[in-house]
Structure formats: structure tokens, C-alpha cells
């Protein structure tokens, strides 16, 4: 539902103070703000205004948020995390509908207005994860836009029946086809990518592939993804998440891949982890490559960290890329806002007249200070409706 609102004395993107008028859930040209009698009014008090934060890579279906503290049990390898998660989903009753709703409300109070969530589709849970997240999307549609990725977390070819489940997930309403480490997990990169891109073609959907594979192995898989993107005419419709191989120090290995990624408009999603090589954010941006960011798992069986705060993710992105100057820190924030919107293909995103009125208000002198200080969110607005105030969401979690 769209709303009308007059927001007084705010500083969009840290600029000069102004009033912001919203009608029908969209921002109206600033000069019209003075002639809006009878509208609900929020006093900004000169606070900083930014567009809604974009959580472009997370896993809503398996957060442990609100379940009390759980001791971490997974071993260090990727397969250890996968197998531990498969076991604990049942032992701990990690209900996808309940847990995704809890993470949505947590993200909302932190200023996120859009989420792309990878949702597990495997032989351990079937379609329960997708069904749960789709139920949350419907229940919280007024306060959060949620995009779902059908994600074969445990493998696509090595798990009998998962290929059929992926097709069912797309028919159920998934927005994006997911994939995972074609060599390291399925050990059949051609077969894996045949299935992933085949589903994308059949359902007319984009692709988002987790690529944890490092170094030359990851670059080999990435070359295959690049070839498929070009051959199938899917420019602008493919995202590679993590892409740790692009953080390899061998420029002769990485630079040609970046050039092809830029030419085909393949997007990159990063979580800026401290423990792995990561794509160089400034380099990607300089080459015109779309780059977004996300929290990845939030307090789940893979790791105990995370709180859904994309301002904190911008800080981590800045730290990981050694960003220090204000304009560099601002770039980190842009990746967590406009960058995510570009990767998700969000229309009418931003603070310009005509854009959907999704924005966040906080006390900070500048964009860089907002990232560094991460102040409480004074106001979160979704389609012109106030959905969180003073750090508290105005909707409840189960």
C-alpha cells in the first residue's frame, strides 16, 4: 500500500537541507513540498537521508535469529558446513517461515528495504525453504521487497532428485536460478551449468551462482559461466556471488576475466569476508562492473556473526578494501545501496523525483560518517509509509 508523507528538513545524501514530499508512495519534486497541506509530517531535524539499504545476498530460510545462542558446530571446510547444516536444520527445527520473518524484521529496523535471498532447495528439506520464504514475502510485502533465488546448497547433480526440485521451485515462484561451485561440489561443471542455464532459459529468469572456488579452479568455472552468458545472450542477467578467485593476486589470471565480465555486464556480489580473497571493489567499479553486497548467512549454522545491518556491511567492505578517504567510504555505501539496486534490477530506486519512496534517516554529518558510526536508524520509510522508528520496527516478528 502506498502512502503520502511530508518529510521536513532533511539532507539527502548529505547535501543541503530540504523538504521531501511523497505522494502515492513516490517522491515528488522538492519545489512542491511547500504546498502540501493536510499530509502527515515527519520532522527530520537536519538528519542525513539515504535511499533504502539493499541486502543483495543473504539466506533468509536458515537464520537462527531469535532462537537463542547456539554453539557453532561446523568444521572449517565448505562440505563440513553443508553437512552440519543439513543435520541441524532438523535437530533444531529451523523453520524457514518463522526464521525468515525474524530476519526480515531485523533487517527492516536496520534500514534495509530490499532483499535478495538464496533459498535452499535440496533432498533434505525439499521445497520447505522456498515455501517458507515465499510465505514471509507475502506476509511482509507492505514493508519489504524480497527476491528469491532457488539455490542447490548441497549440490545439484550429486543429490538425486534435486534437479527436479529446482524446476518445481521455479514453478512455485522463485525469481532467480541459483548455482553452486560447478567443479568443487558437483564435480561436473558442464552438467551443472547445463541445468542452471537451462532452467533460466526455460523460465525466462536470471542466474546467480555461488562461486567459492579459489584461484585457477575458480577462474576455470568463471570462464565457463562467461562462455554460457555470451552464447545464450544473457548479458546483464547473470550474477556471480563471492567470486573469491577474482581476488587472486595474479593479475595475468584475473585481469582478462574482469575485461570479459565488464563486456558482458556480469554482476558480482560480495560479502567482503576477512578470511578469503575478494574482488577489488574499486577496480570493478572503475571497469563499470556492477557490484553489490550482502550479509550472507546471519547467525546461522555456517557462522555466528551478522546482524542484518548493511551499514555495517559497508564498513566491512571498506575495511576489506582498505578504504579510508571519504569518497572511498562513500563508494562502499553506494555498493550497499545503488549497487544492490542495479544488480537486482530495481526500477525507480533512489531519491530523485518519481522514485519509490524507500529511504532511511539517521543522525550523521556525512555519508562517510554514517558508515563509520552506524548510528541508530531514526526513520525507515517504505513506499511512503514509516515502517521503523528510532531503531525499532513497527511490524512484529513471530
Beta strands, then each sheet from edge to edge (+ up, - down):
strand 1: 5-12
strand 2: 18-23
strand 3: 26-28
strand 4: 41-51
strand 5: 53-58
strand 6: 112-120
strand 7: 145-151
strand 8: 176-180
strand 9: 206-210
strand 10: 238-241
strand 11: 267-270
strand 12: 291-293
strand 13: 359-362
strand 14: 377-382
strand 15: 385-389
strand 16: 392-393
sheet 1: 3+ 2- 1+ 4+ 13- 14+ 15- 16+
sheet 2: 5+ 6+ 7+ 8+ 9+ 10+ 11+ 12+
end
